[in-house]
Amino acid sequence: YLGGGDSSTNGFINLQDSNGQNLFTVNVDGGEAALDLRGYIYLRDVSTGITYGNIGYDGSDSLIINASNNDLVLSADSGRVIINNYLVTDNIQSKNGGEDTLEIAGGYSNITLDNSNGNIILNPDGIVNINGNATFSNDVQINGNLHVQGTLNAINRTEVNIEDNTIRLNTGFTGAPTADAGIIVERGTGNDTAIIW
């Protein structure tokens, strides 16, 4: 039914159910229209009967957009789709099968995932903190300094080549000497061999 207004630019159009609940309302106030919807708007091809999706809400505070038969495509003139709050998703996948670059940029970080060569580039303005364990299955290249604040448990190498012509042991020790120093060679079932000072 049509609701009255005080002028030709004010009023409303209501679509109600049998209980008098408003399902679809168009409010016109001062020449500007607002659409109120309770339920869903279905996007359907009337010639084939195929439903391609719907827009609406399920009684909660969430806006629901469903694409029934294919992808949900958001195309902005600026080339950007802006989400002002959190994006919650199970998976982020490249549209072109790995040829794109996913870039997450902000005031303090810049993370680039380049799937064409498998690179993950972190360009932070501050410090990158990894609170859990990190496992590297291949080579690790460090262009700057390596600072280890914890305990370095073990280094296993089949061959060690040192360019420096001197090796300094017990570096950083101060005060009167209290401990011996030297090089110990593991001899298997035999006694170890050592050069001790």
Secondary structure in CASP SS format (residue, H / E / C, confidence):
PFRMAT SS
TARGET T0000
AUTHOR 0000-0000-0000
METHOD secondary structure of the structure
MODEL  1
Y C 1.00
L E 1.00
G E 1.00
G C 1.00
G C 1.00
D C 1.00
S C 1.00
S C 1.00
T C 1.00
N C 1.00
G E 1.00
F E 1.00
I E 1.00
N E 1.00
L E 1.00
Q E 1.00
D C 1.00
S C 1.00
N C 1.00
G C 1.00
Q C 1.00
N E 1.00
L E 1.00
F E 1.00
T E 1.00
V E 1.00
N E 1.00
V E 1.00
D E 1.00
G C 1.00
G C 1.00
E E 1.00
A E 1.00
A E 1.00
L E 1.00
D E 1.00
L E 1.00
R C 1.00
G C 1.00
Y E 1.00
I E 1.00
Y E 1.00
L E 1.00
R E 1.00
D C 1.00
V C 1.00
S C 1.00
T C 1.00
G C 1.00
I C 1.00
T E 1.00
Y E 1.00
G E 1.00
N E 1.00
I E 1.00
G E 1.00
Y C 1.00
D C 1.00
G C 1.00
S C 1.00
D C 1.00
S C 1.00
L C 1.00
I E 1.00
I E 1.00
N E 1.00
A E 1.00
S C 1.00
N C 1.00
N C 1.00
D C 1.00
L C 1.00
V C 1.00
L C 1.00
S C 1.00
A C 1.00
D C 1.00
S C 1.00
G C 1.00
R C 1.00
V C 1.00
I C 1.00
I C 1.00
N C 1.00
N C 1.00
Y C 1.00
L C 1.00
V C 1.00
T C 1.00
D C 1.00
N C 1.00
I C 1.00
Q C 1.00
S C 1.00
K C 1.00
N C 1.00
G C 1.00
G C 1.00
E C 1.00
D C 1.00
T E 1.00
L E 1.00
E E 1.00
I E 1.00
A E 1.00
G C 1.00
G C 1.00
Y C 1.00
S C 1.00
N E 1.00
I E 1.00
T E 1.00
L E 1.00
D E 1.00
N C 1.00
S C 1.00
N C 1.00
G C 1.00
N E 1.00
I E 1.00
I E 1.00
L E 1.00
N C 1.00
P C 1.00
D C 1.00
G C 1.00
I C 1.00
V C 1.00
N C 1.00
I C 1.00
N C 1.00
G C 1.00
N C 1.00
A C 1.00
T C 1.00
F C 1.00
S C 1.00
N C 1.00
D C 1.00
V C 1.00
Q C 1.00
I C 1.00
N C 1.00
G C 1.00
N C 1.00
L C 1.00
H C 1.00
V C 1.00
Q C 1.00
G C 1.00
T C 1.00
L C 1.00
N C 1.00
A C 1.00
I C 1.00
N C 1.00
R C 1.00
T C 1.00
E C 1.00
V C 1.00
N C 1.00
I C 1.00
E C 1.00
D C 1.00
N C 1.00
T C 1.00
I C 1.00
R C 1.00
L C 1.00
N C 1.00
T C 1.00
G C 1.00
F C 1.00
T C 1.00
G C 1.00
A C 1.00
P C 1.00
T C 1.00
A C 1.00
D C 1.00
A C 1.00
G E 1.00
I E 1.00
I E 1.00
V E 1.00
E C 1.00
R C 1.00
G C 1.00
T C 1.00
G C 1.00
N C 1.00
D C 1.00
T E 1.00
A E 1.00
I E 1.00
I E 1.00
W C 1.00
END
